[in-house]
């Protein structure tokens, strides 16, 4: 009878009974505390179910609300009872009704017997614990917390704010250095008795009653006062998510729990029948004897936390819809955006598809609808080209397209005539490669037969839109790879920009272009721009485009040159 168990129970009484019988079958006396909020008939039925076990008793009941003193008071009462009723107990193990022994209790008894003076309790100063959640670290010891965080959240928050404004600070009892740690501990009889019989216990309790979550600090602090040898770790495996909520273990965690080599785990789902059947067994079917090592499964839990917080890069769906900028990435894979290229080159999209092997779309955000490659009306994932469906949420139209086609490079055209609400999404996306020939939107206007008055108005609108887009691309918030050329500088030496763009896409082996797109006929384009200027509209995004398209050395009677062919 060297090990005694204190159990804190408030629900799943059938499982608590099963575990209590398991502890007792291994020779451990058990004292159970049942939350006072549990109805009396339920409590009486639970007591009656365990009445056949002589060394299982029940302690005085307290109301145990999360984050309040009641949990500590319940632990104190049960600990005093087990120490008084069972003088042979040398270690007291604190557990809950949802805890489950993972190894034979005899192994735990032998492990503690080999360490008779060791207290196992996680205990660290506030400066050493980065895992506190809720914004209250050292302040939990210097402010007062008379209101319940769960039931009186408004009062809780306002009272904390008030104390901060008036710079209120509580006096920590002399000689105490506040420590934090897991609620679940295993203390020696000597240490636990010294804590419960401390001559200043009344004053210390008065202080800790107004500390936030005292069950994670009272015993952790007091153990430092009396223990001669502390192992700052818990023998109970408990894992928490990024919000500070405990992970719940289910049937499919069976092998994971076996790998931990821990003595006890919490929190076990009450309906995890496979876990209870597997671990509440005899020594022959239990795990091998070894030092507890929860670190072996820490990596798995760290990945689970990352997946829950950040999800999979580029995946958005009903069950995982994170806040903006919480993702490690905006989209699932790299992609390329071309602005002005289809206007400047004939059949640019087929040429780019041949040169890169990528799937090259037209204007995905054209007003009439998405121009998918090969004139498809829908694409992977049943993504429709409907403008109505796309414009309901253009940003997630793009992220869905890239998620559904991951593994294949996507390229698409963009321009000032397209839906502009995706500008920031693309600009802030590290996966985006954006290539812009500014001012190329004027080429379709130049080649159209519309009236000049209409062209002037359209040109002013398109230039204003593109100018705003370029401001976005040049913003300090932009994370995409952006290359911007004015139309004038691009056509002076088009081969180098085209080669750069293809190299960035990384299509196959890096090599010089063997085939190049044909540039549209720009004869008269300079005069068209001058006419816009003459009408009061200044087209400045094209750069310094000459009015006279003919080379200065060409004789006046000579025929005009053929359309420019890039080689």
Wavefront OBJ file of the C-alpha trace (Angstrom):
o trace
v 0.000 0.000 0.000
v 2.741 2.480 -0.919
v 0.617 4.378 -3.464
v -2.688 6.131 -2.851
v -4.890 7.704 -5.507
v -7.025 10.826 -5.291
v -9.640 10.982 -8.047
v -11.546 14.134 -9.020
v -14.786 13.117 -10.749
v -17.623 15.143 -12.213
v -18.947 13.101 -15.140
v -18.822 9.681 -16.877
v -19.347 7.875 -13.576
v -19.438 4.414 -15.135
v -15.913 4.919 -16.467
v -14.753 6.447 -13.183
v -16.059 3.381 -11.364
v -14.208 1.090 -13.767
v -10.920 2.935 -13.270
v -11.354 3.136 -9.477
v -11.796 -0.629 -9.349
v -8.655 -1.018 -11.466
v -6.624 1.108 -9.023
v -8.011 -0.758 -6.048
v -7.414 -4.192 -7.610
v -3.708 -3.340 -7.651
v -3.727 -2.557 -3.928
v -4.070 1.229 -4.090
v -6.517 2.926 -1.710
v -8.660 5.492 -3.524
v -10.351 8.634 -2.252
v -12.834 10.126 -4.687
v -14.101 13.684 -4.768
v -17.329 14.268 -6.687
v -18.155 17.802 -7.825
v -20.866 19.341 -5.657
v -22.736 20.436 -8.780
v -23.483 16.765 -9.521
v -27.113 16.025 -8.491
v -27.511 14.136 -5.250
v -29.271 11.090 -6.807
v -26.413 10.655 -9.282
v -23.862 10.992 -6.493
v -25.654 8.485 -4.273
v -25.840 5.965 -7.107
v -22.107 6.329 -7.730
v -21.304 5.831 -4.039
v -23.540 2.791 -3.915
v -21.849 1.261 -6.979
v -18.469 1.338 -5.200
v -19.714 0.453 -1.729
v -18.360 -3.096 -1.995
v -14.746 -1.845 -2.020
v -13.393 -1.291 1.479
v -10.508 1.032 0.571
v -12.502 3.290 -1.738
v -13.989 6.270 0.082
v -15.482 9.656 -0.736
v -14.324 13.035 0.547
v -16.182 16.220 1.416
v -17.676 17.781 -1.712
v -16.821 21.192 -3.161
v -18.118 23.012 -6.206
v -15.323 22.681 -8.753
v -15.673 25.359 -11.420
v -12.816 25.684 -13.887
v -10.234 28.282 -12.914
v -11.500 28.701 -9.338
v -10.332 27.719 -5.858
v -12.861 24.875 -5.539
v -10.614 22.412 -7.381
v -7.749 23.078 -4.969
v -10.050 22.784 -1.941
v -11.354 19.461 -3.242
v -7.799 18.194 -3.749
v -6.793 19.301 -0.258
v -9.746 17.568 1.385
v -9.231 14.295 -0.472
v -5.472 14.382 0.169
v -5.950 14.943 3.908
v -8.396 12.052 4.020
v -6.140 9.570 2.239
v -3.104 10.509 4.359
v -5.064 10.138 7.583
v -6.917 6.927 6.696
v -3.962 5.113 5.087
v -0.690 5.601 6.970
v 1.063 3.130 4.684
v 0.742 5.443 1.658
v 4.108 6.905 0.611
v 3.066 8.622 -2.632
v -0.260 10.228 -3.513
v -1.233 10.286 -7.183
v -3.746 12.927 -8.295
v -5.949 11.774 -11.185
v -9.319 12.555 -12.700
v -12.255 10.374 -13.606
v -11.208 10.605 -17.258
v -7.658 9.392 -16.573
v -6.719 5.919 -17.720
v -3.711 3.863 -16.510
v -1.694 2.806 -19.549
v 0.629 0.376 -17.779
v 0.100 -2.097 -14.941
v -0.275 -0.214 -11.678
v 2.359 -2.520 -10.175
v 4.920 -0.968 -12.508
v 3.992 2.508 -11.263
v 4.260 1.339 -7.641
v 7.710 -0.163 -8.284
v 8.790 2.977 -10.148
v 7.840 5.197 -7.200
v 9.292 2.777 -4.642
v 12.653 3.152 -6.361
v 12.315 6.933 -5.929
v 10.917 7.280 -2.397
v 11.949 10.937 -1.930
v 11.009 12.214 -5.413
v 8.015 14.467 -6.085
v 6.705 14.400 -9.645
v 5.065 17.769 -10.263
v 5.499 20.157 -13.160
v 6.684 23.388 -11.560
v 8.226 26.348 -13.387
v 8.330 30.103 -12.875
v 6.243 32.348 -15.113
v 9.394 33.445 -16.935
v 10.062 29.851 -17.975
v 6.652 28.803 -19.316
v 5.801 29.945 -22.850
v 2.721 27.716 -22.984
v 0.338 29.799 -20.853
v -2.737 30.714 -22.901
v -5.128 33.606 -22.315
v -2.869 36.645 -21.996
v -2.386 36.267 -18.218
v 1.014 35.024 -17.181
v 2.635 36.857 -14.264
v -0.551 38.910 -13.880
v -2.461 35.907 -12.587
v -0.428 36.316 -9.389
v -0.535 40.120 -9.096
v -4.192 40.863 -9.918
v -7.385 39.731 -8.233
v -9.866 37.377 -9.924
v -13.106 37.264 -7.946
v -15.279 36.600 -11.024
v -15.706 33.401 -12.981
v -14.049 33.454 -16.386
v -16.744 31.183 -17.814
v -19.929 32.402 -16.152
v -19.033 36.082 -15.652
v -16.760 36.789 -18.580
v -17.862 40.407 -18.994
v -17.159 41.195 -15.320
v -13.924 39.207 -15.468
v -12.564 41.206 -18.416
v -13.727 44.599 -17.096
v -12.268 43.989 -13.657
v -8.907 42.975 -15.141
v -8.904 46.112 -17.313
v -9.730 48.283 -14.307
v -6.867 46.838 -12.261
v -4.481 47.445 -15.127
v -5.579 51.049 -15.494
v -5.128 51.853 -11.802
v -1.903 49.773 -11.746
v -3.116 47.561 -8.929
v -0.700 44.882 -7.729
v -1.291 42.276 -5.063
v 1.345 41.503 -2.476
v 2.704 37.988 -2.850
v 3.171 36.310 0.563
v 6.725 36.600 1.849
v 8.991 33.757 0.797
v 6.757 32.498 -2.028
v 7.966 32.382 -5.613
v 4.920 31.636 -7.822
v 5.275 28.572 -10.035
v 3.044 27.094 -12.719
v 2.521 23.591 -14.021
v 0.158 20.758 -14.799
v -2.630 20.108 -12.314
v -1.847 16.388 -12.258
v 0.953 15.454 -9.872
v 2.339 12.650 -7.711
v 3.723 13.885 -4.363
v 5.455 12.097 -1.521
v 3.694 11.824 1.800
v 6.302 14.072 3.399
v 5.879 16.914 0.905
v 2.087 16.715 0.752
v 1.810 16.639 4.564
v 4.084 19.649 4.879
v 1.963 21.585 2.380
v -1.296 20.740 4.157
v 0.138 21.511 7.616
v 1.918 24.730 6.680
v 1.607 27.134 9.656
v 0.783 29.974 7.237
v -1.744 27.922 5.291
v -4.652 30.265 6.052
v -2.784 33.304 4.719
v -1.487 31.412 1.703
v -4.963 30.110 0.875
v -6.384 33.610 1.219
v -3.898 34.750 -1.410
v -4.430 31.829 -3.821
v -8.223 32.068 -3.660
v -7.971 35.152 -5.886
v -5.290 33.772 -8.204
v -6.477 32.791 -11.660
v -6.529 28.983 -12.184
v -5.019 28.210 -8.761
v -5.023 24.436 -9.369
v -2.123 25.048 -11.765
v -0.124 27.095 -9.262
v -0.958 26.311 -5.599
v 0.661 22.878 -5.213
v 3.262 23.782 -7.833
v 4.382 26.741 -5.714
v 4.095 25.061 -2.328
v 6.023 21.978 -3.441
v 9.022 24.221 -4.033
v 8.870 25.210 -0.367
v 9.111 21.700 1.061
v 10.274 19.159 -1.511
v 13.825 17.903 -1.294
v 13.820 16.486 -4.799
v 11.418 17.623 -7.531
v 11.157 16.054 -10.940
v 9.483 18.907 -12.812
v 7.251 16.709 -14.927
v 3.950 14.948 -14.637
v 3.612 11.187 -14.824
v 0.245 11.781 -16.500
v 0.227 12.227 -20.260
v -1.874 15.256 -21.124
v -1.710 17.271 -24.329
v -3.217 20.662 -25.095
v -4.098 22.497 -28.294
v -3.175 26.063 -29.200
v -6.178 27.383 -27.246
v -5.110 25.592 -24.069
v -7.863 22.983 -24.325
v -6.927 19.360 -23.602
v -6.714 16.869 -26.420
v -9.214 14.027 -26.072
v -7.975 10.524 -26.824
v -10.190 8.210 -28.887
v -10.014 4.581 -29.945
v -7.803 5.372 -32.919
v -5.152 6.752 -30.557
v -4.415 3.288 -29.159
v -1.016 2.811 -30.780
v -0.084 6.409 -30.091
v -0.708 5.925 -26.373
v 1.282 2.703 -26.372
v 4.264 4.505 -27.860
v 4.271 7.111 -25.079
v 5.285 4.576 -22.396
v 3.480 6.813 -19.872
v 1.811 5.434 -16.762
v -1.458 7.377 -17.048
v -3.164 9.421 -19.775
v -5.950 11.963 -19.842
v -8.355 12.942 -21.256
v -9.991 9.690 -22.466
v -13.304 9.802 -24.323
v -15.865 7.933 -22.189
v -17.000 5.855 -25.187
v -13.496 4.766 -26.221
v -14.245 1.137 -25.401
v -11.211 -0.119 -27.269
v -8.863 1.938 -25.080
v -10.461 0.781 -21.834
v -10.395 -2.841 -23.001
v -6.743 -2.554 -24.046
v -5.287 -0.862 -20.979
v -7.356 -2.093 -18.059
v -5.674 -5.480 -18.384
v -3.181 -7.676 -16.593
v 0.577 -7.347 -16.805
v 0.988 -9.886 -19.602
v -0.923 -7.792 -22.146
v 0.395 -4.417 -21.093
v 3.281 -2.375 -22.400
v 6.922 -3.129 -21.769
v 8.702 -1.717 -18.759
v 10.516 1.456 -19.713
v 10.968 5.052 -18.662
v 7.922 7.231 -19.489
v 8.728 9.248 -22.596
v 5.867 11.421 -23.847
v 8.376 13.257 -26.035
v 8.146 10.390 -28.529
v 4.676 11.539 -29.529
v 5.201 15.298 -29.090
v 6.061 15.665 -32.769
v 2.740 14.145 -33.774
v 0.815 16.504 -31.518
v 2.835 19.482 -32.742
v 1.840 18.577 -36.306
v -1.780 18.216 -35.229
v -1.730 21.697 -33.692
v -0.160 23.171 -36.837
v -2.718 21.440 -39.028
v -5.580 22.715 -36.886
v -4.277 26.284 -36.828
v -2.878 26.604 -40.341
v -4.527 23.729 -42.185
v -3.111 22.709 -45.534
v -1.714 25.530 -47.599
v -4.290 26.787 -50.062
v -7.191 24.666 -48.779
v -10.374 26.470 -47.779
v -13.564 24.665 -46.917
v -16.454 24.678 -44.468
v -14.647 22.608 -41.858
v -11.456 24.718 -42.012
v -12.023 28.359 -42.774
v -9.190 30.264 -41.073
v -8.890 33.955 -40.447
v -7.129 36.091 -43.027
v -3.328 35.925 -42.870
v -3.333 32.932 -40.481
v -2.328 30.614 -43.267
v 1.254 29.662 -43.966
v 0.334 30.281 -47.602
v -2.549 31.765 -49.564
v -2.716 29.218 -52.369
v -1.756 25.593 -52.898
v 0.916 25.911 -55.581
v 2.872 28.428 -57.694
v 1.122 30.062 -60.646
v 1.757 32.824 -63.179
v -0.279 35.893 -64.061
v 0.281 37.737 -67.343
v -0.989 41.234 -67.953
v -0.698 42.789 -71.401
v 0.888 39.807 -73.158
v -2.171 38.582 -75.078
v -2.748 42.136 -76.271
v 0.821 42.518 -77.528
v 1.378 39.044 -79.040
v -0.706 36.985 -81.423
v -1.759 33.555 -80.125
v 0.230 34.085 -76.946
v -1.639 31.457 -74.904
v -0.968 28.465 -77.239
v 2.653 29.563 -77.553
v 3.110 29.752 -73.763
v 1.473 26.334 -73.300
v 3.911 24.776 -75.810
v 6.923 26.538 -74.299
v 6.206 25.636 -70.681
v 3.884 22.617 -70.623
v 1.663 24.542 -68.213
v -2.093 24.907 -68.474
v -2.624 28.392 -69.895
v -5.982 30.075 -69.445
v -7.324 33.257 -70.915
v -8.757 36.005 -68.719
v -10.095 34.061 -65.748
v -11.746 37.186 -64.395
v -13.218 38.527 -67.626
v -16.633 40.195 -67.149
v -18.407 37.621 -69.341
v -16.992 34.614 -67.472
v -13.830 32.655 -66.808
v -11.899 31.840 -69.984
v -10.590 28.377 -69.139
v -7.949 26.718 -71.300
v -9.250 24.914 -74.402
v -12.595 26.754 -74.059
v -13.763 24.466 -71.251
v -16.938 25.446 -69.445
v -15.833 23.773 -66.214
v -12.569 22.609 -64.736
v -11.272 20.253 -62.029
v -13.574 20.107 -59.039
v -16.597 21.093 -61.167
v -15.493 24.725 -61.039
v -17.771 26.566 -63.447
v -16.827 29.388 -65.792
v -19.996 31.236 -64.790
v -19.307 34.899 -64.017
v -22.126 34.941 -61.457
v -20.698 32.021 -59.489
v -17.133 33.291 -59.789
v -17.926 36.841 -58.721
v -19.792 35.654 -55.622
v -16.316 35.199 -54.132
v -13.563 35.809 -56.707
v -10.727 35.240 -54.219
v -11.846 31.734 -53.375
v -12.601 31.006 -57.009
v -8.853 31.413 -57.525
v -7.794 29.427 -54.458
v -10.192 26.614 -55.376
v -8.883 26.467 -58.918
v -5.295 26.215 -57.701
v -6.160 23.604 -55.071
v -8.102 21.476 -57.564
v -5.270 21.582 -60.122
v -2.287 21.315 -57.748
v 0.617 19.513 -59.354
v 0.063 21.306 -62.661
v 1.319 24.853 -63.272
v -1.514 27.285 -63.947
v -1.108 30.485 -65.984
v -3.793 33.016 -66.749
v -4.245 36.469 -68.225
v -5.322 39.537 -66.296
v -6.041 43.125 -67.183
v -7.732 46.337 -66.122
v -10.960 45.209 -67.792
v -11.238 42.208 -65.479
v -12.736 41.871 -62.013
v -10.286 43.706 -59.757
v -11.344 42.379 -56.354
v -8.625 39.695 -56.466
v -5.774 42.227 -56.740
v -4.717 42.105 -53.118
v -5.163 38.337 -52.815
v -2.768 37.786 -55.713
v -0.327 40.498 -54.660
v -0.002 39.102 -51.114
v 0.478 35.544 -52.359
v 4.103 34.300 -52.355
v 3.082 31.656 -54.909
v 2.173 34.260 -57.522
v 4.491 35.254 -60.344
v 3.103 38.422 -61.938
v 4.378 39.828 -65.227
v 2.936 43.129 -66.419
v 3.346 45.075 -69.648
v 1.762 48.322 -68.568
v -0.323 50.196 -71.103
v -0.876 47.200 -73.394
v -4.631 47.496 -72.788
v -4.559 50.333 -75.353
v -3.721 47.962 -78.218
v -7.261 46.476 -78.552
v -8.632 50.036 -78.485
v -6.199 51.048 -81.187
v -7.227 48.101 -83.383
v -10.959 48.574 -82.869
v -13.259 50.588 -85.102
v -15.085 52.365 -82.284
v -15.619 56.114 -82.291
v -12.711 58.078 -80.876
v -14.898 59.723 -78.230
v -15.810 56.304 -76.863
v -12.205 55.144 -77.094
v -11.002 58.169 -75.146
v -13.451 57.508 -72.311
v -12.621 53.806 -72.249
v -8.883 54.504 -72.251
v -9.199 56.868 -69.297
v -11.111 54.238 -67.310
v -8.668 51.432 -68.111
v -5.627 53.561 -67.334
v -7.050 54.584 -63.956
v -7.792 50.941 -63.112
v -4.362 49.708 -64.149
v -2.660 52.527 -62.280
v -4.430 51.474 -59.067
v -3.438 47.850 -59.707
v 0.205 48.827 -60.186
v 0.093 50.679 -56.861
v -1.058 47.451 -55.230
v 1.762 45.484 -56.869
v 4.315 48.032 -55.650
v 2.939 48.023 -52.115
v 5.079 47.060 -49.127
v 2.534 44.300 -48.425
v 3.135 42.576 -51.756
v 4.766 39.149 -51.460
v 4.355 37.967 -55.043
v 7.247 38.018 -57.513
v 6.388 41.014 -59.678
v 7.977 42.229 -62.916
v 6.637 45.368 -64.574
v 7.682 46.753 -67.950
v 6.246 49.707 -69.763
v 5.116 48.822 -73.260
v 7.774 51.053 -74.793
v 10.692 49.422 -72.988
v 9.323 45.908 -73.530
v 9.141 46.100 -77.345
v 12.674 47.500 -77.562
v 14.086 44.106 -76.504
v 11.270 41.601 -75.944
v 13.405 38.444 -75.968
v 15.071 39.083 -72.624
v 11.798 39.626 -70.659
v 10.207 36.570 -72.289
v 13.219 34.431 -71.428
v 13.147 35.720 -67.833
v 9.474 34.888 -67.462
v 9.931 31.359 -68.770
v 12.970 30.788 -66.552
v 10.942 31.804 -63.496
v 8.205 29.346 -64.422
v 10.944 26.715 -64.515
v 9.528 24.684 -67.348
v 11.884 21.799 -68.037
v 15.537 22.537 -68.721
v 16.622 26.130 -68.902
v 17.378 26.904 -72.552
v 17.160 29.770 -74.985
v 13.870 30.287 -76.800
v 13.577 28.291 -80.005
v 10.108 29.578 -80.860
v 8.711 32.993 -80.059
v 5.273 34.605 -80.386
v 4.568 37.087 -83.166
v 4.010 40.661 -82.074
v 0.915 42.431 -83.387
v 1.244 45.174 -86.018
v 1.829 48.421 -84.118
v 2.096 50.772 -87.075
v 0.145 53.896 -86.233
v -0.021 53.102 -82.505
v 2.210 56.037 -81.593
v -0.053 58.417 -83.487
v -3.073 56.865 -81.736
v -1.538 57.689 -78.375
v -0.788 61.221 -79.570
v -4.419 61.619 -80.621
v -5.499 60.628 -77.114
v -3.177 63.280 -75.730
v -4.561 65.838 -78.143
v -8.055 65.065 -76.864
v -6.989 65.725 -73.256
v -6.336 62.151 -72.107
v -2.687 61.524 -71.236
v -1.758 57.803 -71.716
v 1.376 57.698 -69.540
v 1.542 53.981 -68.629
v 2.946 52.969 -72.048
v 6.206 54.797 -71.414
v 7.924 57.025 -73.946
v 6.309 55.657 -77.097
v 7.433 57.432 -80.336
v 4.822 59.072 -82.538
v 6.702 58.118 -85.730
v 6.785 54.328 -85.939
v 9.261 54.267 -88.872
v 13.007 54.084 -88.152
v 14.755 57.437 -88.621
v 17.032 56.091 -91.443
v 14.175 54.640 -93.582
v 13.674 56.481 -96.940
v 10.220 58.112 -97.259
v 9.197 56.097 -100.337
v 10.068 52.728 -98.894
v 7.367 50.235 -97.946
v 6.355 49.955 -94.321
v 8.035 47.107 -92.391
v 6.364 43.785 -91.738
v 4.937 43.055 -88.266
v 7.697 42.603 -85.711
v 8.742 38.961 -85.262
v 10.563 38.091 -82.085
v 13.361 35.574 -82.669
l 1 2 3 4 5 6 7 8 9 10 11 12 13 14 15 16 17 18 19 20 21 22 23 24 25 26 27 28 29 30 31 32 33 34 35 36 37 38 39 40 41 42 43 44 45 46 47 48 49 50 51 52 53 54 55 56 57 58 59 60 61 62 63 64 65 66 67 68 69 70 71 72 73 74 75 76 77 78 79 80 81 82 83 84 85 86 87 88 89 90 91 92 93 94 95 96 97 98 99 100 101 102 103 104 105 106 107 108 109 110 111 112 113 114 115 116 117 118 119 120 121 122 123 124 125 126 127 128 129 130 131 132 133 134 135 136 137 138 139 140 141 142 143 144 145 146 147 148 149 150 151 152 153 154 155 156 157 158 159 160 161 162 163 164 165 166 167 168 169 170 171 172 173 174 175 176 177 178 179 180 181 182 183 184 185 186 187 188 189 190 191 192 193 194 195 196 197 198 199 200 201 202 203 204 205 206 207 208 209 210 211 212 213 214 215 216 217 218 219 220 221 222 223 224 225 226 227 228 229 230 231 232 233 234 235 236 237 238 239 240 241 242 243 244 245 246 247 248 249 250 251 252 253 254 255 256 257 258 259 260 261 262 263 264 265 266 267 268 269 270 271 272 273 274 275 276 277 278 279 280 281 282 283 284 285 286 287 288 289 290 291 292 293 294 295 296 297 298 299 300 301 302 303 304 305 306 307 308 309 310 311 312 313 314 315 316 317 318 319 320 321 322 323 324 325 326 327 328 329 330 331 332 333 334 335 336 337 338 339 340 341 342 343 344 345 346 347 348 349 350 351 352 353 354 355 356 357 358 359 360 361 362 363 364 365 366 367 368 369 370 371 372 373 374 375 376 377 378 379 380 381 382 383 384 385 386 387 388 389 390 391 392 393 394 395 396 397 398 399 400 401 402 403 404 405 406 407 408 409 410 411 412 413 414 415 416 417 418 419 420 421 422 423 424 425 426 427 428 429 430 431 432 433 434 435 436 437 438 439 440 441 442 443 444 445 446 447 448 449 450 451 452 453 454 455 456 457 458 459 460 461 462 463 464 465 466 467 468 469 470 471 472 473 474 475 476 477 478 479 480 481 482 483 484 485 486 487 488 489 490 491 492 493 494 495 496 497 498 499 500 501 502 503 504 505 506 507 508 509 510 511 512 513 514 515 516 517 518 519 520 521 522 523 524 525 526 527 528 529 530 531 532 533 534 535 536 537 538 539 540 541 542 543 544 545 546 547 548 549 550 551 552 553 554 555 556 557 558 559 560 561 562 563 564 565 566 567
